[in-house]
């Protein structure tokens, strides 16, 4: 009998009834995955938690207190409202954000932002306000749920002392309604144990078939290396160590697949390479192109064919199609687009795969401090920072900002306002040297990007190249 065959009946008031015998049986299952006594204890206590929860609330109803001041408001569009919102959120959630439980870093193979949730970073339940945690998670995801996105949940590190209660998990499932589930394209449950598999089965009656297809159990990190960029994810060291132990248990030390902590040996790129190489490399090997060919091609196509496309830059394209486009570009072959979403994803992937972001590592800390600058001097400060950019970076940034201003001019059709474009492009223009970025850091990055967009004519005063 496998965990996936574990059946859950709904009793009165939609409460799950879990036969004790089945819980006991499953507690003994290992399925080749490293288990701990604590994990088995959590699995066995699940029934008790559900019984103790009693009739205080049904699975079909939410008890989470609304948080209209921050978590449930629409994203602001004015400069002052945007900055005030991010500043207030940083203050309200500072006690939770410091743990780094939820972070955004990089994009997946389809160009979608990747949200990483690390169970090992959850503090003791005695230290954490669980209702506030749920509001923080909602507020953090609100920046991304209007576009396609992926979630990687790192389960290792969840234990009896930091595990949220069953009632919290039930409320969380209901709070993350269609708004959050619609554009979630992939949910990877990494290092699942008996507890997580039973928990997923408990919620099985509530999970639609469509949503269920988005969920994947991932026993080893290398299993998702083809769909997410592992080197861009903020994976805790204890999770990497745990993954290495699991890989060793495959008894394939000689020929085992590469685990997430291994490093690739540097390979000299071909002169035709377009993705993953520096702007200097592109300028040297593509004479006559001040703007990288990928950027020129994608922007030219979108301006002619995609400005009225709703959800432009917020919808993903086929991962297979994106890989094929990258392969063609890297081989020096001409690429002909026939889909605005594929062109948009290709542009974002190009920017994110640069060895150094367009706004450079040097400016990263300055960008994070933008909210501390007086409102009336912010544009002047940004202007002085942009003057520090290398020439190729400045030219490319200007080209992109001018283009995005054109996109925003069609926002009545494509829904891409300055604020929406800032959320999409901010993480692709600035990131830290370790590739990771906390969601608290994303606020200033997005603010900086929106200020550039709103003031692009002043900041990039030369005649437009776009």
Order of alpha helices (4+ residues) and beta strands (2+ residues): beta-beta-alpha-alpha-alpha-alpha-beta-beta-alpha-beta-alpha-alpha-beta-alpha-alpha-beta-alpha-alpha-alpha-alpha-alpha-alpha-alpha-alpha-alpha-alpha-beta-alpha-alpha
